[in-house]
């Protein structure tokens, strides 16, 4: 019997596949700017992630994400060789201004989702982080303009915030992963995010690793 706390996306997923194929524009040595939420100030959320990682540690087709690289994907900006220093300085200032007027969002995490290329914990409710994402999007757009930043605003259906616990590194059946996750009993953790991070990262080592992380405070304290 399947564990109702474990979901698969899409429903009925039977096979997982390698996450590390080269997406358009990516290549070895190329770096990317993004504004994401890192978990260095979220010990309880990191702890629940560790519980699921421990349960799946024996599965060779998973790359477990070390604590220092755990994150919630929010707003991509662009490759570092396509964004000027003046532009990224302007984006940083815009993000600081916009996020200072936004109350720190709070949302909960508990049960795992098996995706085609990863295992993750979804945010419930997602709306607080969706609203934060919209403000990040506006901050980037206000500097680069629609010609340089043509990405449309994400709808709630398009943006499903989550913390990935592991990435899939080869095609494998999904059932052993579901079996490993079954029996992990976790209590929901509510995380309040008081900062975002402007990251410069690469994916050369089968992991998203940042070489720079500039904190962007969220909320009224940012303006003090």
C-alpha positions in Angstrom: 0.0 0.0 0.0 1.4 3.4 -0.9 1.9 6.1 1.7 -0.7 8.8 1.2 1.8 11.4 2.6 4.1 10.7 -0.4 2.9 12.3 -3.7 4.3 11.8 -7.2 4.4 14.4 -9.8 3.0 13.7 -12.3 0.5 11.3 -10.6 1.4 7.7 -11.4 5.0 8.5 -12.0 6.9 5.2 -12.4 10.4 6.3 -13.6 12.7 9.1 -12.6 15.4 10.5 -14.8 18.7 12.3 -14.8 18.4 16.0 -13.6 21.8 17.0 -14.9 21.1 17.3 -18.7 22.4 20.6 -20.1 19.5 23.1 -20.3 19.7 25.9 -23.0 22.6 28.3 -22.3 24.2 26.2 -19.7 27.7 24.8 -20.1 30.7 23.9 -17.9 32.2 27.0 -16.2 29.2 29.3 -16.9 27.7 31.1 -13.9 24.2 32.5 -13.4 22.6 35.3 -11.3 19.4 34.5 -9.3 17.6 35.6 -6.2 16.7 32.6 -4.2 15.9 31.7 -0.5 18.8 29.8 1.1 18.3 27.8 4.3 21.4 28.8 6.3 19.0 30.5 8.8 16.4 27.7 8.8 17.7 25.0 11.1 14.3 23.3 11.6 13.6 23.1 7.9 17.1 21.7 7.3 16.4 19.1 10.0 13.3 17.8 8.3 15.2 17.7 5.0 17.9 15.6 6.7 15.3 13.1 7.8 14.3 12.3 4.2 17.9 12.4 3.0 18.8 9.8 5.7 16.0 7.5 4.6 17.1 7.6 0.9 20.9 7.7 1.4 21.4 4.2 0.1 19.9 5.0 -3.3 22.8 5.5 -5.7 20.6 7.2 -8.3 20.2 10.2 -6.0 22.5 13.1 -5.4 21.7 14.3 -1.8 22.0 18.1 -1.5 24.5 19.2 1.2 23.1 21.6 3.8 25.1 24.6 2.4 23.4 24.2 -1.0 19.8 23.8 0.1 17.5 26.5 -1.3 14.1 27.4 -2.6 14.3 28.4 -6.3 12.7 31.9 -6.7 13.7 34.3 -9.4 16.3 33.7 -12.1 18.0 36.8 -13.5 20.5 35.8 -16.2 24.0 34.5 -17.0 26.8 36.6 -15.5 28.4 37.1 -18.9 25.2 38.7 -20.2 24.5 41.1 -17.2 26.7 44.1 -16.7 28.1 45.2 -13.4 26.0 48.3 -13.6 22.9 46.2 -14.2 23.4 43.8 -11.4 24.2 46.7 -9.0 20.8 48.3 -10.1 19.0 45.0 -9.6 20.5 44.5 -6.2 19.3 48.0 -5.2 15.9 47.4 -6.6 15.5 44.1 -4.8 16.5 45.8 -1.5 13.9 48.5 -2.0 11.1 46.2 -3.0 11.7 43.5 -0.4 11.9 46.0 2.4 8.2 46.7 1.9 7.2 43.1 2.0 6.3 41.3 5.3 8.5 38.2 5.8 6.5 35.3 4.3 5.8 32.2 6.5 4.8 28.8 5.1 5.0 25.1 6.2 6.9 22.1 4.9 6.3 18.4 5.8 5.6 15.7 3.2 7.8 14.6 0.2 7.0 14.8 -3.4 8.7 12.5 -5.9 9.3 14.5 -9.1 10.6 13.3 -12.4 14.1 14.6 -11.6 14.2 15.3 -7.8 12.7 14.7 -4.4 11.3 17.8 -2.8 9.2 19.2 0.0 6.5 21.6 -1.2 5.6 24.8 0.6 2.0 24.9 2.0 0.5 27.4 1.4 2.4 28.5 -1.6 0.8 31.9 -1.9 3.1 33.8 0.4 6.2 32.8 -1.6 4.3 33.4 -4.8 3.7 37.0 -3.8 7.4 37.3 -2.9 8.4 35.9 -6.3 6.2 38.5 -8.0 8.0 41.3 -6.2 11.4 39.9 -7.1 10.2 39.6 -10.7 9.1 43.3 -10.7 12.5 44.4 -9.2 14.4 42.7 -12.0 12.1 43.9 -14.7 12.3 47.5 -13.5 16.1 47.5 -14.2 16.5 45.3 -17.3 13.2 46.2 -19.0 11.1 43.8 -21.1 13.5 43.5 -23.9 16.4 42.4 -21.7 14.1 40.4 -19.3 11.1 39.0 -21.3 10.1 36.4 -18.7 6.4 36.8 -17.9 5.1 37.0 -14.4 4.5 33.5 -13.1 1.0 32.5 -12.2 0.2 30.5 -9.0 -0.2 27.4 -11.2 3.3 27.9 -12.8 5.1 28.6 -9.5 5.2 25.8 -7.0 7.8 26.7 -4.4 9.7 23.8 -2.8 12.9 22.6 -1.1 14.6 19.9 -3.1 16.3 17.2 -0.9 18.0 15.3 -3.7 18.4 15.3 -7.4 18.2 12.2 -9.6 21.4 11.4 -11.5 20.2 8.5 -13.7 17.1 6.8 -15.0 15.6 4.6 -12.3 12.2 3.1 -11.2 10.4 5.4 -8.8 9.1 2.6 -6.5 12.3 2.0 -4.5 12.4 5.8 -3.8 8.8 5.7 -2.6 9.5 2.7 -0.5 12.5 4.4 1.2 10.4 7.4 2.0 7.6 5.4 3.5 7.7 5.3 7.2 9.5 8.6 7.7 7.3 10.4 10.2 7.8 14.1 10.3 6.1 17.1 11.9 5.3 20.1 9.8 7.8 22.9 10.1 6.8 26.5 9.6 9.6 28.7 8.2 9.6 32.4 8.2 11.9 33.9 5.6 13.5 37.2 6.6 16.1 37.4 3.9 16.6 36.4 0.3 20.0 35.9 -1.3 21.4 37.3 -4.6 23.4 34.3 -5.8 26.1 33.7 -8.4 26.1 30.0 -9.0 27.2 27.2 -11.3 26.3 23.5 -11.8 29.7 22.1 -12.8 29.8 19.4 -10.1 26.3 17.9 -10.4 25.0 20.4 -7.8 23.9 24.0 -7.8 26.8 25.7 -5.9 27.1 29.4 -5.4 30.4 31.4 -5.4 28.7 34.5 -4.0 25.7 35.1 -1.8 24.5 38.7 -1.1 21.8 38.8 1.6 18.7 40.9 0.8 16.6 41.5 3.9 12.9 41.0 3.7 10.5 43.2 5.7 10.5 46.5 7.6 13.8 45.7 9.4 15.5 46.0 6.0 14.9 49.7 6.0 16.2 50.4 9.5 
